Amino acid sequence: MQKKEICPKFAIETKNIILMTLQQLRYIIAVNRYRNFAKAADSCRVSQPTLSAMLVKLEEELDVRIFDRTNKSVVPTAVGEMIIRQAERVLNETARIGEMVNDEKGKIGGRLLMAVSPTIAPFILPRFIRHYREQFPSVELQVQEMKSADVISALQQCETEIGIAISDKACEGVFEIPLYNERFYVYLSKDCWRKLPVFRPENLEHENFWIMKEAQCMRESLFSFCNTRSKGYKIYETGSIDTLVRVVDENGGFTVIPEMQLPFLTPEQRENVRPIEGDYVSQRSVSIYIRADYVRQKMVNSVIDALKAFMPKGMMNENLVKYGVKL
């Protein structure tokens, strides 16, 4: 008796799904991230022909085009966008399995992708990288500098795992973990109000206020008189706090520096630092950001452990120092 074929179409579709590999999913996510086959292949540590061949094979199996390719661009198709989002979910769920196994074995390893805001990176990354590599040599650490908004976007797109940026940037699908609060100080030129023990913001209009473009005047990060900077005679904008300090040394006036800049000053420059007097929000808050579905609890805590090794005492969130993160 001849057996009746049951749901042949479903069987074919199931076969296609089974034929997909996790590596192929990683390839399409990399291509979507870089929009360039050579860069995607480099990030995946394979040759470009290998990556291209695997992508073509996947498209043939699914009978759809995931990317539209031209000489100038690589762009996901409409169905490709859906496939990429689903691939991200699959890889996240796969990571859960590895994390459960590592938890049982007490191991921390694999690759860690981090993104750090450029206004924070100079003060924590040099020492963080050293301490992290010493404490967790089995982890392949990769760090990028990104603006705060780009950090959040990279998390949403699964292009990074852990972000460090100014606080209050959480949004749908992204969790925020308060990391530390950092006081601001005023850095004065050598002959600017040397007799005053503290800085009085109401004297702003009598001096040049030098600021860092797009960084220091964020409402989360500075105090209210920054919003009245038009009172000063001149406003100059630059790109780094080190530059601001040197500009003040040469041209007079003042600027604002975070607490973690203080160790980078010479003894002579430390004489020009003043606390801020008055009822002003003279600090910035910094947070760790992860995706809402992130499961690598040990990995998050490894970052916190490396930070604890060198951060000034009392600066980090007290609960974070005592209890770490529980996902």
C-alpha positions in Angstrom: 0.0 0.0 0.0 1.4 3.4 -1.0 2.0 5.8 1.8 0.2 9.1 1.5 2.5 12.2 1.6 1.6 14.5 4.4 2.1 18.2 4.2 4.9 18.2 1.6 5.1 22.0 1.6 5.6 22.1 5.4 8.2 19.4 5.1 10.2 21.5 2.6 10.0 24.6 4.8 11.1 22.7 7.8 14.0 21.4 5.9 15.1 24.9 4.9 15.0 26.0 8.5 17.0 23.0 9.6 19.6 23.7 7.0 20.3 27.2 8.4 23.4 27.4 10.6 24.1 29.8 13.5 27.2 30.9 11.5 25.0 31.9 8.6 22.9 33.9 11.0 26.0 35.6 12.3 27.0 36.4 8.7 23.8 38.2 7.8 23.9 40.2 11.0 27.4 41.2 10.3 26.6 42.2 6.7 23.6 44.2 8.0 25.9 46.0 10.5 28.7 46.9 8.2 26.8 47.1 4.9 30.0 45.9 3.4 31.0 42.3 2.7 34.7 42.8 3.2 34.2 44.4 6.6 31.6 41.9 7.6 33.9 39.0 6.7 36.8 40.6 8.6 34.6 40.9 11.7 33.6 37.3 11.4 37.2 36.2 10.8 36.5 34.5 7.5 37.4 35.3 3.9 35.0 37.4 1.9 34.3 34.6 -0.7 33.4 32.3 2.2 30.9 34.7 3.7 29.4 35.6 0.3 29.0 31.9 -0.6 27.3 31.1 2.7 25.0 34.0 2.3 24.1 33.0 -1.3 23.5 29.5 -0.1 21.1 30.7 2.6 19.2 32.9 0.1 18.9 29.9 -2.2 17.6 27.6 0.5 15.0 30.2 1.6 14.3 31.3 -2.0 14.4 35.0 -1.1 16.9 37.8 -1.4 18.0 39.0 2.0 20.1 41.8 0.7 20.0 44.0 -2.4 23.6 44.4 -3.6 25.1 47.0 -5.9 28.6 48.2 -6.5 28.0 51.0 -4.0 25.7 49.6 -1.4 24.4 46.5 0.4 20.8 47.1 1.8 18.4 44.6 3.4 15.2 43.8 1.5 11.9 44.1 3.3 11.9 40.3 4.0 15.6 40.6 4.8 14.9 43.0 7.6 12.5 40.5 9.2 15.0 37.7 8.8 17.7 39.8 10.4 15.6 40.6 13.4 14.7 37.0 13.8 18.3 36.0 13.5 19.2 38.3 16.3 16.6 36.7 18.5 17.8 33.2 17.7 21.4 34.1 18.5 20.3 35.8 21.8 18.4 32.6 22.8 21.4 30.5 21.8 23.6 32.7 24.1 21.3 31.8 26.9 22.3 28.1 26.6 26.0 28.9 26.7 25.5 31.2 29.6 23.6 28.5 31.6 26.5 26.1 30.9 29.1 28.7 32.0 27.2 29.4 35.1 27.2 25.8 36.0 31.0 25.5 35.3 31.7 28.9 37.0 33.5 30.1 33.8 33.6 33.5 32.1 34.8 33.4 28.5 33.9 34.1 24.9 33.7 37.5 23.2 32.5 40.7 24.8 31.4 43.7 22.7 31.3 47.0 24.6 30.5 50.6 23.6 31.6 53.6 25.6 30.7 57.3 25.2 33.7 59.4 24.2 33.2 61.8 27.1 33.6 58.9 29.5 36.1 56.7 27.7 39.3 58.7 28.4 38.8 58.4 32.1 38.0 54.7 32.5 39.1 52.8 29.4 42.9 52.8 29.8 42.7 51.3 33.3 39.6 49.3 32.7 41.2 47.4 29.7 44.3 46.6 31.8 42.3 45.3 34.8 39.8 43.5 32.7 42.5 41.6 30.8 44.3 40.7 34.0 41.1 39.4 35.7 39.4 37.8 32.8 42.1 36.6 30.3 39.6 34.1 28.6 37.3 36.9 27.4 38.0 38.5 24.0 37.3 42.1 24.8 36.3 44.5 22.0 35.5 48.1 22.8 34.2 51.0 20.6 33.7 54.6 21.3 30.3 55.9 20.4 28.1 58.9 21.2 25.5 58.1 23.8 22.6 57.9 21.3 24.7 55.5 19.1 25.4 53.3 22.1 21.7 52.8 22.7 21.1 52.2 19.0 23.9 49.7 18.8 22.3 47.8 21.8 18.9 47.8 20.1 20.4 46.4 16.9 22.5 43.8 18.8 25.7 45.4 17.5 27.1 45.6 21.0 26.4 43.9 24.3 27.2 46.3 27.1 27.2 50.1 26.9 28.5 52.8 29.2 27.1 56.3 28.7 25.4 59.2 30.5 22.4 58.2 32.5 18.7 58.6 31.6 19.1 57.1 28.1 17.1 54.0 28.7 14.3 53.2 26.2 12.1 50.3 25.1 14.1 47.1 25.0 17.2 48.6 26.8 17.8 48.5 30.6 19.8 51.0 32.5 21.9 50.1 35.6 23.2 53.2 37.5 27.0 52.9 37.6 28.5 56.0 39.2 28.0 59.7 40.0 30.9 62.1 39.2 31.3 65.6 40.6 32.3 68.5 38.4 34.9 71.1 39.3 35.9 74.4 37.8 39.3 74.8 36.3 40.5 78.4 36.4 43.4 80.1 34.7 46.5 80.8 36.9 45.6 84.5 37.4 41.8 84.1 37.6 40.3 84.5 41.0 43.2 82.8 42.7 42.2 84.2 46.1 38.7 82.7 46.1 38.4 79.2 47.7 35.4 78.2 45.6 33.8 79.2 42.3 30.8 81.4 42.3 28.6 80.9 39.1 27.2 84.4 39.4 30.6 85.7 38.3 30.3 83.9 35.0 29.8 87.0 32.9 33.1 88.5 34.0 35.2 85.7 32.4 35.5 83.6 29.3 33.7 80.2 29.7 35.4 77.6 27.6 33.2 74.5 26.9 33.4 71.2 25.1 31.1 70.8 22.1 28.1 68.6 22.5 29.3 67.2 25.8 29.5 69.4 28.9 26.2 71.3 28.4 23.9 68.3 28.6 21.2 68.9 31.2 22.0 65.5 32.8 25.7 66.3 33.1 26.2 69.9 34.2 24.8 72.7 36.3 22.3 75.3 35.5 24.6 78.2 34.7 25.8 76.3 31.6 22.5 77.1 30.0 23.2 80.8 30.5 26.5 80.8 28.8 25.5 83.7 26.5 26.4 86.0 29.4 30.0 85.4 28.9 32.1 87.6 26.5 33.1 84.7 24.3 32.3 81.0 24.0 34.9 78.7 22.4 34.1 75.1 21.6 36.6 72.3 21.4 36.5 68.5 21.3 38.4 67.3 24.5 38.8 68.2 28.1 42.6 68.0 27.9 42.4 70.7 25.2 40.1 72.8 27.3 42.6 72.7 30.2 45.5 73.8 27.9 43.3 76.5 26.3 42.5 78.0 29.8 46.2 77.8 30.7 47.2 79.9 27.7 44.2 82.2 27.3 42.7 82.7 30.8 39.0 82.2 31.8 37.8 78.9 33.0 36.2 75.6 32.1 34.5 72.7 33.8 36.1 69.3 34.3 34.9 66.0 35.8 36.3 64.6 38.9 38.2 61.8 37.1 40.2 64.4 35.2 41.9 65.5 38.4 44.6 62.7 38.4 45.7 63.8 34.9 46.5 67.4 36.1 50.0 68.4 37.1 50.5 69.6 40.7 50.6 73.2 39.4 47.3 72.7 37.5 45.7 71.2 40.6 46.2 74.6 42.3 43.7 76.0 39.7 40.8 73.6 40.6 37.9 74.9 42.6 34.7 73.3 43.9 31.4 74.8 42.9 29.5 76.8 45.4 25.7 77.1 45.4 22.6 75.0 44.7 23.7 73.6 41.3 23.5 70.1 39.8 27.3 69.9 39.8 27.7 66.2 38.8 27.0 63.8 36.0 25.6 60.3 36.3 26.9 57.4 34.3 25.1 54.1 33.7 25.7 50.7 32.2 23.2 49.7 29.5 22.2 46.3 28.3 19.3 44.9 26.2 16.2 43.9 28.1 16.7 40.2 27.0 20.4 40.1 27.8 21.3 37.0 29.8 25.1 37.1 30.4 24.9 38.0 34.0 28.5 36.9 34.7 29.7 39.0 31.9 28.0 42.1 33.2 29.4 41.5 36.6 32.9 41.0 35.2 32.8 44.5 33.8 31.7 45.8 37.2 34.5 43.9 38.9 37.1 45.4 36.6 35.7 48.9 37.3 35.7 48.4 41.0 39.5 47.7 40.9 40.3 51.3 40.1 37.3 53.6 40.5 37.6 56.2 43.3 36.2 54.9 46.6 32.6 56.0 47.1 32.0 57.0 43.5 30.3 53.8 42.2 26.7 52.9 43.0 26.8 51.4 46.5 24.3 48.6 45.7 26.3 47.7 42.6 29.5 47.4 44.5 27.9 45.2 47.2 25.6 43.0 45.2 26.5 43.2 41.5 23.8 42.7 38.9 21.2 40.0 38.9 19.4 39.4 35.6 
